[in-house]
């Protein structure tokens, strides 16, 4: 959804991203994972905005899969601040077993759904603006 919102809405994608993060904090309290969300989703949105001209679903699937694989690494700055570099590296390496299925799931979902959902959301957004 972050990639879709970034491609269709541009910078306005920050509203639903940070609304989601705020809701996470309100529901579950402030935790390490939602501190990570403050910048990790922004990184994905920036990547999607930079690639918005891509039309081939394979490219979007590769971006989504790479992000899924890199998610744990991208969270490391918070873990470095909380426990040091050794802690962050151990945390990241322990999470690779979860990052692999995360990447595979992201790849498959983006491959199948990104292009049709982009078209649908784009049509709905253009109707809403007129």
C-alpha positions in Angstrom: 0.0 0.0 0.0 2.9 2.4 0.7 4.2 1.9 -2.8 0.7 2.4 -4.3 0.0 5.5 -2.3 3.4 7.0 -3.1 3.0 6.4 -6.9 -0.5 7.6 -7.1 -0.6 10.4 -4.5 3.0 11.6 -4.5 3.9 13.5 -1.3 0.3 13.2 -0.1 1.2 9.6 0.7 2.7 10.8 3.9 -0.7 11.4 5.4 -1.9 7.8 5.4 1.6 6.5 6.3 1.9 8.6 9.4 -1.8 8.2 10.3 -1.0 4.4 10.3 2.0 4.9 12.5 0.0 7.2 14.9 -2.7 4.5 15.1 -0.1 1.8 15.9 1.3 4.0 18.7 -2.2 4.7 20.1 -3.2 1.0 20.0 0.0 -0.6 21.1 2.0 2.1 22.8 5.3 3.4 21.7 7.7 0.5 20.9 10.8 -0.1 18.9 8.9 -1.4 15.9 6.8 1.7 15.5 9.8 4.0 16.0 11.3 2.2 13.0 8.1 2.8 11.1 8.7 6.6 11.4 11.4 6.3 8.8 11.2 2.9 7.2 7.9 3.6 5.5 9.3 6.9 4.3 12.2 5.1 2.7 9.9 2.8 0.8 7.7 5.8 -0.3 10.8 7.6 -1.6 11.9 4.6 -3.5 8.4 4.2 -5.1 8.2 7.9 -6.0 11.7 7.6 -7.6 10.5 4.6 -9.6 7.0 5.9 -10.4 7.6 5.7 -14.2 8.1 2.0 -14.1 5.3 0.0 -15.7 6.5 -3.6 -15.7 5.1 -5.5 -12.7 8.4 -7.4 -12.3 10.3 -4.2 -11.4 7.7 -3.4 -8.7 7.9 -7.0 -7.4 11.7 -6.7 -7.2 11.4 -3.4 -5.3 8.9 -4.9 -2.9 10.9 -8.1 -2.5 14.2 -6.2 -1.9 12.4 -4.0 0.7 11.1 -7.1 2.5 14.6 -8.5 2.6 16.1 -5.2 3.7 13.5 -4.4 6.3 15.4 -5.8 9.3 18.6 -4.1 8.2 16.7 -0.8 7.8 15.5 -1.1 11.4 19.1 -1.4 12.8 19.6 2.3 13.6 17.0 2.1 16.4 18.6 -1.1 17.7 22.0 0.5 17.6 20.7 3.4 19.7 19.0 1.0 22.2 21.7 -1.7 22.6 24.8 -0.9 20.5 26.2 -2.2 17.2 26.6 -5.8 18.4 23.0 -6.0 19.6 21.7 -4.6 16.3 23.8 -7.0 14.2 22.6 -10.0 16.3 19.0 -8.8 16.1 19.3 -8.3 12.3 20.9 -11.7 11.7 18.3 -13.5 13.9 15.5 -11.9 11.8 16.8 -13.0 8.4 14.7 -16.1 8.7 11.7 -13.8 8.8 12.9 -11.4 6.2 13.1 -14.2 3.6 9.4 -15.1 3.6 8.6 -11.4 4.0 10.5 -10.7 0.8 8.9 -13.7 -1.1 5.4 -12.6 0.0 6.1 -9.0 -1.0 7.4 -10.1 -4.4 4.4 -12.3 -5.2 1.8 -9.8 -4.0 3.4 -6.9 -5.9 3.8 -9.1 -9.0 0.1 -10.0 -9.0 -1.6 -6.9 -7.6 0.6 -3.7 -8.0 -0.3 -2.8 -11.6 -4.1 -3.5 -11.4 -4.4 -1.8 -8.1 -2.3 1.2 -9.4 -4.7 1.6 -12.3 -7.8 1.3 -10.0 -6.4 3.7 -7.4 -5.3 6.1 -10.1 -8.8 6.1 -11.7 -10.5 6.6 -8.4 -8.2 9.4 -7.4 -8.6 11.2 -10.7 -12.4 11.0 -10.3 -12.2 12.3 -6.8 -10.1 15.4 -7.9 -12.6 16.3 -10.7 
